[in-house]
Amino acid sequence: RRWLSTAEARFAECFEDFLDDGYWWECSPSHSVYMLRGMLKYGLARHLLGDPVWRTKFGGTSLESAVESLCKTVNPFGEYPAINDSTGNGWAVLDGTTEIRAPLYLMGRGDFLEVLRDSGEVPFVPGVEVSAPERIKPSYTSVLLPHAGLAVMRDGWGKDDGYLVLDYGPHGGGHGHPDKLSFILVDDGHHWIPDAGN
């Protein structure tokens, strides 16, 4: 019980750096993925202990809402945009991060799995029955994340749909770079205008 109390306090501290729209304060999508990977591992452990915390709010943000903010910015291929010092174009959120998949299944968020282009293979989690939620498209398309300073415009959720993300907001702390008012364009299944770097 003491360990869980300490762990929950540390876990709650992680949420202090999420912005009001659920995005990680550095406004760098790859760093959002990095943080969420560790936090989702903790969420998975709590789920295995019979106490899911996916929707529990810490400082106004839950794990589920933080993942949703990231999902709002991914391109039609399920890749996070190379904004600020995120890794270059073509990096899918679920590539090499298998610890993200199981929590999404346990949350029952078929819309997240659809957006992130999950393979559909139900992950194995020892001691827990995992089922595949129904795949649905999110109810939103274009979104504005004012605190992260990102505007995302998209035609829909298909791989050939048009997508543009504009980076107009804050510098992004220690992981920012001077690329304000740059944009990334994907359309008709192609990366037309990738991140231009600094």
Secondary structure, 3 states (H helix, E strand, C coil): CHHHHHHHHHHHHHHHHECCCCCECCCCHHHHHHHHHHHHHHHHHHHHCCCCCCCCCECCECHHHHHHHHHCCCCCCCECCCCCCCCCCCCECCCCCHHHHHHHHHHCCHHHHHHCCCCCCCCCECCECCCCCCCCCCCCCCEEECCCCEEEEECCCCCCCCEEEEECCCCCHHHCCCCCCEEEEEECCEEEECCCCC
